Every structure is written in structure tokens, then in C-alpha cells.
């Protein structure tokens, strides 16, 4: 008989754990080819069309449009092989070509190889509890219930505190069903006993969402204990907006940055009159170059002098990792929210090349067409919040980077120039840095070099 293969939501990029179904591209009963896109999803990084690695007939879809699924959850099932008629109905027949090997994708999705998928193992009915060994019976009793047909179980972000009930006491000294060191670290940071958490993953595996739900439940319990007996009635007219997609990813990233990075900020005002004059001269002689592109080029020159700020911290190994290349992220505001596209190998580019790449990535960001690869891997971020008409800010570092340069608006201000009061184009620059990678002297030296290049662009000629 034909095989019915289950296609699960693959890992679509580093750090992604979930995706929202935006639009189904196939219906139940449709015939799909190998590597044909079957669904469009929105991750915290970008909009992505997901190809199916199997060819055959779609027999089921899991999740409606707008639903959010974790990585590894079933997306759809495909009957691979010929169809034959039994009792007036079409059902999958014997696989064509002697097996499913000819129906496997040649592309690689994370979690899916290039060879044919292995045949499903026959389900074995478990023996009665009384016939099982005591330890086995205990594990069976504490494992989460399997999903009913067509209703896959997902780790829901809003599940109740009862989902974190403690397993049987006999399991107090047994192994903990955790394979992710990040999950263990998160539990350790919050003083959470993993033996008191029931996992919703396969075979009772404890996932990060399980630990986060347990932490929230514990926080709510502590708040309830500390609260007065009489609570005000909840505001039923308040609007609730789900923290998911881009907004959820931004919230998680910024919260993690604040939790893990001991940051500090220094700032300086700089006279940008000469920089604006140099830009005008450049634009008169060739392709237009933006102020952001010039500041990006200044940053790459400054990072060459102060490589401590182009690094990351490996907390587990207690090491500072100095990075050899500069992959420059820049903040871009879009209708979907704030995103940070990355200019790869910015240290090898001149201002014109950086400007062209920034323009290309910005257009893709506004169209919602940035790929996960274009939104990850940055080593330093440049944030031009001056476009919002503000002078200063204290940026939050884009974890796991070590620093971010913020740029305010460039406006005419009174300034002492060559010993006399004059009206000059002034900008405020602020640098937030991870105090673990360097001290204030290094951060101040970096910021002062950037300000000097803004005030005297000719300084850059030494590095060109």
C-alpha cells in the first residue's frame, strides 16, 4: 500500500521556534510535486514559502490560517504512491517505482534529508499497566496523552499552570527529559526544578515553552500570595494584543538582552557640518550616498581600531569571542515592525557599496521579502533613530552582539567653531556596549573616533 507521510514544520532559520500560517497554497486532495511550496508562513524573521519534500496526494492539513505552530509540529500528510479504488473510494495503493525513494526531495530542510523517508513503524499497543515493570508503568502514567486523529497537540503559550504539575514522586532521582542546554540554563537562572515540569515534547521531552510556562506560573503564584485578598475587577474593555510574530521576537530579544548583558551607555555631540558638505560633494560627482552609509563606513573603520566591540560573549565557556569580520546590522522600521537587516562583510566595502546594499535590504524589508539569512548573523548594529525626529536615546544591544551605535537627528545648533559662536549641523551619537567585553576607556575611544570622523571626514582617507 502507499505510504502516508507526515511533513512537519521545519527549522526555517537559527533561533526560530515557531511560525504563523499566513496562507495555505494547497487543499486536501491536491496532488503536489516534490519541493512544491505548500504553505506560506510568517516567522519572527520573514515571510517564507515552505516546500514539501514529498510528492503525492495531500490527505490532511494541520492548522488554520492565522494559527501559530511550533517547529516540529505536523503541517500536512501526503499519500506517496499510486491510488486504487476500494469499495467505491480512492485510497493510496502500492508505491510507484518500488517505494517512496523516488518521491523524496533532493533539497535539504532542517530535519529532512535528501534520501527517501523511512517507512512508518507499526504502532504497538502498550501492555496493561499491571504487566509493565514498575518504572515503565510510572513513565507511561506520567507521559502526556497522545493527540487524537487530525488534532495534533502543540505547546500552547497560554496553557494553564496545571500543565506544570509535578510528576510522580518516584521519579525524583531519575533522569530529566531535557536535551537542550539553553532550557537547563533558563531553569537554573529562575531556580526552577526541572523534575517538577511536565514536558509537552515527544516522549515527554521538556521544551523551552514548558519551562517558560512554569516560570510564569511560579511568578503568578508569588504575586497572588503577596497581593491583598480583594482584587480589583479586570478591565474587560482593554484591548489585548498577542506578542507573536515580529513583535514577539523583538520583545523576547530585547528582554533577553536586558537579562543577560550588563550594558552601559556613553554619548557625545559632534559637529557634522563637514560630513554633510563631503556628502554633498560626493553626490554631485556620482551616485547618491546616504548619511547612513557614511556612518556605516565610519563604524567599520572604528571597529578595525577597537575590535573589542565586534565580539560576543560565550557565557557557558566564560570566553569573549572576537569576530574576524564585520556584519553590520541596521535598524529598519517597517509596517510589520522593527527589523534589523545585515550587511555582510561590511569591512570589505566602501561607502558606495554599503549604501547600495542598505538600499536593497531596506526595500526588501518594506516588501516583507527578507529571508531569515538576511536578518541574522550581525556582529554590530547601527541605529539611526534621528529619522523619527529625536536627538538622543540609550539603545538596547541586539543580543548576542556587544555594542550598538545610536544616531540622532542632524540639526542646526549654536556651536563654538574656531573660537567663535556659529550655527553648525550638530548630531548626538550614543554608544551602548557590553561592559564584559571592554571598559569605558575602549568604548570612549571608539565613540570619540567616530565623532572625529564625523567632524573631519578626511580622517577616513587614512583607511581607504
VEXMAR-363859 format. One record per residue (C-alpha): x, y, z; residue in three letters. Coordinates in steps of 0.02 Angstrom, whole numbers, plus 50000, padded with zeros to 5 digits. Layout:
N
site x X	y Y	z Z	res ALA
...
! end
This chain:
464
site x 50000	y 50000	z 50000	res UNK
site x 50052	y 50181	z 49978	res UNK
site x 50137	y 50267	z 50123	res UNK
site x 50055	y 50415	z 50208	res UNK
site x 50200	y 50528	z 50257	res UNK
site x 50190	y 50668	z 50385	res UNK
site x 50277	y 50831	z 50340	res UNK
site x 50321	y 50933	z 50495	res UNK
site x 50360	y 51118	z 50507	res UNK
site x 50549	y 51126	z 50480	res UNK
site x 50675	y 51239	z 50564	res UNK
site x 50672	y 51392	z 50450	res UNK
site x 50819	y 51486	z 50524	res UNK
site x 50932	y 51500	z 50675	res UNK
site x 50841	y 51534	z 50837	res UNK
site x 50666	y 51513	z 50765	res UNK
site x 50548	y 51406	z 50867	res UNK
site x 50378	y 51442	z 50789	res UNK
site x 50290	y 51511	z 50636	res UNK
site x 50116	y 51578	z 50595	res UNK
site x 50018	y 51506	z 50449	res UNK
site x 49980	y 51650	z 50331	res UNK
site x 49908	y 51559	z 50180	res UNK
site x 49886	y 51379	z 50125	res UNK
site x 49942	y 51351	z 49946	res UNK
site x 49863	y 51177	z 49930	res UNK
site x 49698	y 51094	z 49976	res UNK
site x 49663	y 50919	z 50041	res UNK
site x 49655	y 50806	z 49888	res UNK
site x 49778	y 50909	z 49785	res UNK
site x 49923	y 50821	z 49702	res UNK
site x 50090	y 50901	z 49750	res UNK
site x 50261	y 50880	z 49670	res UNK
site x 50425	y 50860	z 49762	res UNK
site x 50485	y 51030	z 49829	res UNK
site x 50321	y 51116	z 49783	res UNK
site x 50278	y 51259	z 49904	res UNK
site x 50127	y 51207	z 50007	res UNK
site x 50106	y 51344	z 50136	res UNK
site x 50162	y 51523	z 50167	res UNK
site x 50213	y 51558	z 50347	res UNK
site x 50272	y 51710	z 50442	res UNK
site x 50414	y 51687	z 50563	res UNK
site x 50491	y 51812	z 50680	res UNK
site x 50616	y 51844	z 50539	res UNK
site x 50521	y 51847	z 50374	res UNK
site x 50382	y 51779	z 50264	res UNK
site x 50431	y 51609	z 50195	res UNK
site x 50353	y 51486	z 50072	res UNK
site x 50383	y 51311	z 50138	res UNK
site x 50414	y 51172	z 50008	res UNK
site x 50358	y 50994	z 50040	res UNK
site x 50497	y 50864	z 50020	res UNK
site x 50373	y 50729	z 49966	res UNK
site x 50271	y 50707	z 49807	res UNK
site x 50094	y 50634	z 49814	res UNK
site x 49916	y 50674	z 49867	res UNK
site x 49879	y 50790	z 50014	res UNK
site x 49772	y 50692	z 50137	res UNK
site x 49765	y 50813	z 50284	res UNK
site x 49815	y 50988	z 50337	res UNK
site x 49852	y 51040	z 50516	res UNK
site x 49814	y 51217	z 50572	res UNK
site x 49705	y 51354	z 50503	res UNK
site x 49768	y 51517	z 50428	res UNK
site x 49821	y 51628	z 50572	res UNK
site x 49868	y 51482	z 50684	res UNK
site x 50041	y 51479	z 50761	res UNK
site x 50136	y 51315	z 50759	res UNK
site x 50298	y 51264	z 50845	res UNK
site x 50443	y 51195	z 50744	res UNK
site x 50420	y 51008	z 50728	res UNK
site x 50229	y 51013	z 50730	res UNK
site x 50139	y 50923	z 50586	res UNK
site x 50096	y 51033	z 50436	res UNK
site x 50014	y 50907	z 50321	res UNK
site x 50012	y 50724	z 50270	res UNK
site x 50047	y 50661	z 50094	res UNK
site x 50000	y 50492	z 50021	res UNK
site x 50151	y 50438	z 49920	res UNK
site x 50118	y 50310	z 49782	res UNK
site x 49977	y 50257	z 49663	res UNK
site x 49790	y 50269	z 49702	res UNK
site x 49673	y 50121	z 49688	res UNK
site x 49485	y 50108	z 49708	res UNK
site x 49415	y 50006	z 49853	res UNK
site x 49226	y 49998	z 49886	res UNK
site x 49197	y 50147	z 49775	res UNK
site x 49329	y 50257	z 49861	res UNK
site x 49503	y 50306	z 49805	res UNK
site x 49637	y 50256	z 49929	res UNK
site x 49827	y 50254	z 49919	res UNK
site x 49888	y 50098	z 49829	res UNK
site x 50060	y 50021	z 49812	res UNK
site x 50201	y 50148	z 49797	res UNK
site x 50254	y 50178	z 49618	res UNK
site x 50433	y 50141	z 49569	res UNK
site x 50452	y 50008	z 49704	res UNK
site x 50447	y 50125	z 49856	res UNK
site x 50447	y 50305	z 49913	res UNK
site x 50627	y 50332	z 49867	res UNK
site x 50579	y 50415	z 49703	res UNK
site x 50462	y 50533	z 49795	res UNK
site x 50592	y 50608	z 49912	res UNK
site x 50657	y 50786	z 49898	res UNK
site x 50832	y 50821	z 49837	res UNK
site x 50836	y 50979	z 49941	res UNK
site x 50885	y 50987	z 50123	res UNK
site x 50767	y 51058	z 50253	res UNK
site x 50823	y 51053	z 50433	res UNK
site x 50754	y 50888	z 50495	res UNK
site x 50731	y 50815	z 50320	res UNK
site x 50870	y 50727	z 50225	res UNK
site x 50894	y 50701	z 50040	res UNK
site x 50854	y 50516	z 50043	res UNK
site x 50683	y 50434	z 50049	res UNK
site x 50595	y 50442	z 50216	res UNK
site x 50593	y 50285	z 50319	res UNK
site x 50431	y 50186	z 50325	res UNK
site x 50320	y 50215	z 50475	res UNK
site x 50343	y 50089	z 50612	res UNK
site x 50191	y 49985	z 50659	res UNK
site x 50108	y 50053	z 50815	res UNK
site x 50124	y 49931	z 50960	res UNK
site x 49983	y 49929	z 51086	res UNK
site x 50058	y 49950	z 51260	res UNK
site x 50036	y 49811	z 51385	res UNK
site x 49920	y 49839	z 51534	res UNK
site x 49996	y 49939	z 51674	res UNK
site x 49992	y 49789	z 51789	res UNK
site x 50102	y 49691	z 51667	res UNK
site x 50232	y 49828	z 51649	res UNK
site x 50387	y 49846	z 51754	res UNK
site x 50359	y 49972	z 51895	res UNK
site x 50475	y 50104	z 51819	res UNK
site x 50399	y 50082	z 51646	res UNK
site x 50222	y 50095	z 51715	res UNK
site x 50270	y 50254	z 51805	res UNK
site x 50339	y 50333	z 51647	res UNK
site x 50185	y 50283	z 51548	res UNK
site x 50071	y 50359	z 51679	res UNK
site x 50166	y 50524	z 51682	res UNK
site x 50187	y 50544	z 51492	res UNK
site x 50072	y 50669	z 51404	res UNK
site x 49921	y 50597	z 51314	res UNK
site x 49941	y 50573	z 51126	res UNK
site x 49845	y 50681	z 51003	res UNK
site x 49681	y 50618	z 50933	res UNK
site x 49666	y 50590	z 50746	res UNK
site x 49679	y 50752	z 50649	res UNK
site x 49706	y 50852	z 50810	res UNK
site x 49894	y 50867	z 50842	res UNK
site x 49946	y 50929	z 51013	res UNK
site x 50053	y 51087	z 51018	res UNK
site x 50142	y 51175	z 51159	res UNK
site x 50021	y 51319	z 51185	res UNK
site x 50094	y 51479	z 51254	res UNK
site x 49940	y 51515	z 51357	res UNK
site x 49913	y 51347	z 51442	res UNK
site x 49864	y 51348	z 51625	res UNK
site x 49977	y 51321	z 51774	res UNK
site x 49906	y 51147	z 51796	res UNK
site x 50009	y 51092	z 51644	res UNK
site x 50164	y 51109	z 51753	res UNK
site x 50103	y 50989	z 51887	res UNK
site x 50238	y 50884	z 51969	res UNK
site x 50271	y 50707	z 51904	res UNK
site x 50259	y 50557	z 52022	res UNK
site x 50373	y 50566	z 52173	res UNK
site x 50460	y 50405	z 52121	res UNK
site x 50542	y 50500	z 51979	res UNK
site x 50632	y 50620	z 52099	res UNK
site x 50804	y 50545	z 52069	res UNK
site x 50784	y 50485	z 51889	res UNK
site x 50847	y 50569	z 51730	res UNK
site x 50766	y 50732	z 51675	res UNK
site x 50693	y 50733	z 51498	res UNK
site x 50792	y 50884	z 51437	res UNK
site x 50917	y 50887	z 51293	res UNK
site x 50937	y 51075	z 51266	res UNK
site x 51071	y 51162	z 51370	res UNK
site x 50976	y 51326	z 51345	res UNK
site x 50823	y 51251	z 51430	res UNK
site x 50929	y 51192	z 51576	res UNK
site x 51011	y 51363	z 51590	res UNK
site x 50843	y 51453	z 51587	res UNK
site x 50776	y 51341	z 51725	res UNK
site x 50935	y 51364	z 51828	res UNK
site x 50926	y 51555	z 51812	res UNK
site x 50750	y 51555	z 51883	res UNK
site x 50781	y 51424	z 52017	res UNK
site x 50659	y 51303	z 51935	res UNK
site x 50669	y 51116	z 51974	res UNK
site x 50652	y 51029	z 51806	res UNK
site x 50587	y 50874	z 51894	res UNK
site x 50430	y 50973	z 51934	res UNK
site x 50396	y 51012	z 51749	res UNK
site x 50296	y 50901	z 51632	res UNK
site x 50363	y 50907	z 51454	res UNK
site x 50247	y 50925	z 51305	res UNK
site x 50377	y 50866	z 51179	res UNK
site x 50391	y 50694	z 51105	res UNK
site x 50410	y 50558	z 51240	res UNK
site x 50386	y 50690	z 51375	res UNK
site x 50534	y 50798	z 51318	res UNK
site x 50539	y 50963	z 51414	res UNK
site x 50538	y 51108	z 51291	res UNK
site x 50582	y 51290	z 51318	res UNK
site x 50397	y 51337	z 51312	res UNK
site x 50364	y 51215	z 51456	res UNK
site x 50497	y 51299	z 51563	res UNK
site x 50434	y 51474	z 51520	res UNK
site x 50256	y 51424	z 51566	res UNK
site x 50317	y 51352	z 51731	res UNK
site x 50413	y 51512	z 51769	res UNK
site x 50258	y 51617	z 51731	res UNK
site x 50152	y 51505	z 51841	res UNK
site x 50276	y 51522	z 51984	res UNK
site x 50280	y 51712	z 51964	res UNK
site x 50091	y 51721	z 51963	res UNK
site x 50084	y 51614	z 52119	res UNK
site x 50207	y 51727	z 52210	res UNK
site x 50110	y 51881	z 52153	res UNK
site x 49947	y 51805	z 52213	res UNK
site x 50023	y 51766	z 52384	res UNK
site x 50086	y 51944	z 52401	res UNK
site x 49926	y 52026	z 52339	res UNK
site x 49785	y 52084	z 52452	res UNK
site x 49634	y 51972	z 52472	res UNK
site x 49522	y 52090	z 52373	res UNK
site x 49574	y 52120	z 52194	res UNK
site x 49500	y 52247	z 52076	res UNK
site x 49393	y 52178	z 51937	res UNK
site x 49486	y 52157	z 51772	res UNK
site x 49459	y 52287	z 51638	res UNK
site x 49355	y 52190	z 51512	res UNK
site x 49360	y 52335	z 51388	res UNK
site x 49550	y 52332	z 51374	res UNK
site x 49621	y 52277	z 51208	res UNK
site x 49739	y 52127	z 51212	res UNK
site x 49869	y 52107	z 51075	res UNK
site x 49961	y 51942	z 51058	res UNK
site x 50151	y 51953	z 51072	res UNK
site x 50194	y 51848	z 50921	res UNK
site x 50274	y 51863	z 50751	res UNK
site x 50395	y 52009	z 50734	res UNK
site x 50328	y 52097	z 50889	res UNK
site x 50350	y 51941	z 50994	res UNK
site x 50526	y 51912	z 50927	res UNK
site x 50575	y 52092	z 50965	res UNK
site x 50505	y 52078	z 51141	res UNK
site x 50598	y 51916	z 51175	res UNK
site x 50762	y 51980	z 51103	res UNK
site x 50759	y 52144	z 51199	res UNK
site x 50708	y 52058	z 51361	res UNK
site x 50848	y 51933	z 51342	res UNK
site x 50972	y 52074	z 51308	res UNK
site x 50920	y 52162	z 51468	res UNK
site x 50928	y 52000	z 51569	res UNK
site x 51097	y 51939	z 51509	res UNK
site x 51201	y 52090	z 51456	res UNK
site x 51271	y 52215	z 51583	res UNK
site x 51263	y 52364	z 51467	res UNK
site x 51323	y 52543	z 51486	res UNK
site x 51297	y 52695	z 51375	res UNK
site x 51407	y 52844	z 51333	res UNK
site x 51367	y 52985	z 51213	res UNK
site x 51441	y 53139	z 51132	res UNK
site x 51383	y 53285	z 51023	res UNK
site x 51476	y 53306	z 50859	res UNK
site x 51484	y 53443	z 50728	res UNK
site x 51426	y 53356	z 50567	res UNK
site x 51441	y 53509	z 50456	res UNK
site x 51596	y 53445	z 50364	res UNK
site x 51520	y 53271	z 50344	res UNK
site x 51364	y 53345	z 50262	res UNK
site x 51473	y 53451	z 50149	res UNK
site x 51576	y 53299	z 50099	res UNK
site x 51416	y 53201	z 50061	res UNK
site x 51352	y 53343	z 49951	res UNK
site x 51517	y 53343	z 49854	res UNK
site x 51511	y 53153	z 49833	res UNK
site x 51331	y 53156	z 49771	res UNK
site x 51371	y 53292	z 49646	res UNK
site x 51509	y 53185	z 49571	res UNK
site x 51424	y 53014	z 49565	res UNK
site x 51289	y 52900	z 49634	res UNK
site x 51196	y 52960	z 49787	res UNK
site x 51269	y 52909	z 49954	res UNK
site x 51160	y 52917	z 50110	res UNK
site x 51214	y 52984	z 50279	res UNK
site x 51181	y 52810	z 50350	res UNK
site x 51303	y 52734	z 50225	res UNK
site x 51439	y 52860	z 50276	res UNK
site x 51409	y 52823	z 50460	res UNK
site x 51415	y 52637	z 50425	res UNK
site x 51584	y 52658	z 50339	res UNK
site x 51645	y 52758	z 50488	res UNK
site x 51589	y 52617	z 50603	res UNK
site x 51687	y 52485	z 50507	res UNK
site x 51843	y 52594	z 50518	res UNK
site x 51815	y 52618	z 50705	res UNK
site x 51790	y 52431	z 50733	res UNK
site x 51956	y 52398	z 50647	res UNK
site x 52037	y 52506	z 50781	res UNK
site x 51931	y 52440	z 50925	res UNK
site x 51894	y 52257	z 50885	res UNK
site x 51836	y 52225	z 51064	res UNK
site x 51666	y 52294	z 51013	res UNK
site x 51650	y 52173	z 50867	res UNK
site x 51631	y 52022	z 50979	res UNK
site x 51511	y 51916	z 51078	res UNK
site x 51516	y 51830	z 51248	res UNK
site x 51506	y 51642	z 51269	res UNK
site x 51437	y 51638	z 51446	res UNK
site x 51443	y 51449	z 51460	res UNK
site x 51629	y 51442	z 51417	res UNK
site x 51664	y 51609	z 51505	res UNK
site x 51751	y 51674	z 51349	res UNK
site x 51746	y 51832	z 51243	res UNK
site x 51739	y 51784	z 51059	res UNK
site x 51821	y 51915	z 50947	res UNK
site x 51746	y 51905	z 50772	res UNK
site x 51854	y 51922	z 50618	res UNK
site x 51726	y 52001	z 50501	res UNK
site x 51603	y 52144	z 50523	res UNK
site x 51424	y 52100	z 50477	res UNK
site x 51338	y 52266	z 50505	res UNK
site x 51155	y 52267	z 50556	res UNK
site x 51049	y 52423	z 50536	res UNK
site x 50878	y 52455	z 50613	res UNK
site x 50736	y 52474	z 50487	res UNK
site x 50557	y 52518	z 50533	res UNK
site x 50426	y 52429	z 50427	res UNK
site x 50238	y 52402	z 50431	res UNK
site x 50272	y 52232	z 50513	res UNK
site x 50379	y 52312	z 50647	res UNK
site x 50563	y 52340	z 50681	res UNK
site x 50684	y 52228	z 50587	res UNK
site x 50874	y 52227	z 50578	res UNK
site x 50941	y 52177	z 50406	res UNK
site x 51126	y 52135	z 50399	res UNK
site x 51256	y 52199	z 50275	res UNK
site x 51376	y 52053	z 50256	res UNK
site x 51564	y 52084	z 50257	res UNK
site x 51540	y 52271	z 50282	res UNK
site x 51725	y 52287	z 50325	res UNK
site x 51769	y 52246	z 50143	res UNK
site x 51651	y 52376	z 50067	res UNK
site x 51667	y 52561	z 50031	res UNK
site x 51532	y 52689	z 50071	res UNK
site x 51452	y 52673	z 49898	res UNK
site x 51442	y 52483	z 49910	res UNK
site x 51372	y 52489	z 50087	res UNK
site x 51243	y 52618	z 50033	res UNK
site x 51184	y 52511	z 49887	res UNK
site x 51165	y 52358	z 49999	res UNK
site x 51071	y 52458	z 50132	res UNK
site x 50951	y 52521	z 49998	res UNK
site x 50923	y 52345	z 49930	res UNK
site x 50891	y 52269	z 50102	res UNK
site x 50778	y 52413	z 50155	res UNK
site x 50667	y 52389	z 50002	res UNK
site x 50657	y 52202	z 50036	res UNK
site x 50613	y 52237	z 50218	res UNK
site x 50470	y 52353	z 50171	res UNK
site x 50403	y 52223	z 50049	res UNK
site x 50415	y 52087	z 50182	res UNK
site x 50534	y 51985	z 50074	res UNK
site x 50687	y 51974	z 50185	res UNK
site x 50748	y 51797	z 50213	res UNK
site x 50800	y 51732	z 50385	res UNK
site x 50981	y 51731	z 50325	res UNK
site x 50971	y 51918	z 50289	res UNK
site x 50910	y 51952	z 50466	res UNK
site x 51034	y 51850	z 50567	res UNK
site x 51220	y 51842	z 50598	res UNK
site x 51252	y 52026	z 50634	res UNK
site x 51405	y 52074	z 50739	res UNK
site x 51371	y 52261	z 50766	res UNK
site x 51214	y 52367	z 50742	res UNK
site x 51190	y 52546	z 50684	res UNK
site x 51027	y 52628	z 50737	res UNK
site x 50978	y 52792	z 50655	res UNK
site x 50833	y 52850	z 50765	res UNK
site x 50859	y 53027	z 50703	res UNK
site x 50735	y 52988	z 50563	res UNK
site x 50599	y 52994	z 50698	res UNK
site x 50647	y 53173	z 50741	res UNK
site x 50732	y 53137	z 50907	res UNK
site x 50904	y 53190	z 50967	res UNK
site x 50959	y 53052	z 51084	res UNK
site x 50924	y 52879	z 51153	res UNK
site x 51002	y 52737	z 51252	res UNK
site x 50993	y 52589	z 51131	res UNK
site x 50967	y 52411	z 51190	res UNK
site x 51101	y 52296	z 51121	res UNK
site x 51046	y 52174	z 50987	res UNK
site x 51086	y 52011	z 51078	res UNK
site x 51209	y 51924	z 51062	res UNK
site x 51310	y 52070	z 50995	res UNK
site x 51419	y 52177	z 51107	res UNK
site x 51376	y 52355	z 51053	res UNK
site x 51258	y 52470	z 50959	res UNK
site x 51287	y 52646	z 50895	res UNK
site x 51136	y 52762	z 50901	res UNK
site x 51125	y 52917	z 50791	res UNK
site x 51007	y 53063	z 50824	res UNK
site x 50943	y 53194	z 50703	res UNK
site x 51065	y 53316	z 50623	res UNK
site x 51001	y 53492	z 50657	res UNK
site x 51069	y 53671	z 50658	res UNK
site x 51128	y 53721	z 50832	res UNK
site x 51238	y 53855	z 50910	res UNK
site x 51417	y 53788	z 50914	res UNK
site x 51587	y 53859	z 50953	res UNK
site x 51686	y 53839	z 50792	res UNK
site x 51866	y 53901	z 50779	res UNK
site x 51844	y 54006	z 50935	res UNK
site x 51684	y 54091	z 50879	res UNK
site x 51500	y 54056	z 50905	res UNK
site x 51420	y 53991	z 50745	res UNK
site x 51269	y 53892	z 50685	res UNK
site x 51327	y 53717	z 50640	res UNK
site x 51247	y 53550	z 50594	res UNK
site x 51255	y 53451	z 50758	res UNK
site x 51217	y 53268	z 50792	res UNK
site x 51214	y 53168	z 50954	res UNK
site x 51298	y 52997	z 50949	res UNK
site x 51268	y 52866	z 51085	res UNK
site x 51356	y 52700	z 51108	res UNK
site x 51283	y 52561	z 51214	res UNK
site x 51410	y 52423	z 51248	res UNK
site x 51427	y 52260	z 51342	res UNK
site x 51537	y 52302	z 51491	res UNK
site x 51602	y 52123	z 51495	res UNK
site x 51697	y 52143	z 51330	res UNK
site x 51782	y 52307	z 51371	res UNK
site x 51793	y 52451	z 51493	res UNK
site x 51741	y 52632	z 51473	res UNK
site x 51909	y 52683	z 51401	res UNK
site x 51888	y 52571	z 51249	res UNK
site x 51706	y 52620	z 51224	res UNK
site x 51750	y 52804	z 51242	res UNK
site x 51894	y 52785	z 51119	res UNK
site x 51779	y 52705	z 50991	res UNK
site x 51647	y 52840	z 51009	res UNK
site x 51775	y 52980	z 51004	res UNK
site x 51850	y 52910	z 50843	res UNK
site x 51676	y 52902	z 50764	res UNK
site x 51642	y 53082	z 50817	res UNK
site x 51811	y 53140	z 50748	res UNK
site x 51772	y 53060	z 50580	res UNK
site x 51602	y 53145	z 50578	res UNK
site x 51683	y 53313	z 50614	res UNK
site x 51833	y 53285	z 50499	res UNK
site x 51790	y 53158	z 50363	res UNK
site x 51965	y 53174	z 50292	res UNK
site x 52025	y 53063	z 50436	res UNK
site x 51946	y 52917	z 50344	res UNK
site x 52067	y 52942	z 50198	res UNK
site x 52199	y 52853	z 50302	res UNK
site x 52097	y 52692	z 50298	res UNK
site x 52041	y 52698	z 50116	res UNK
! end
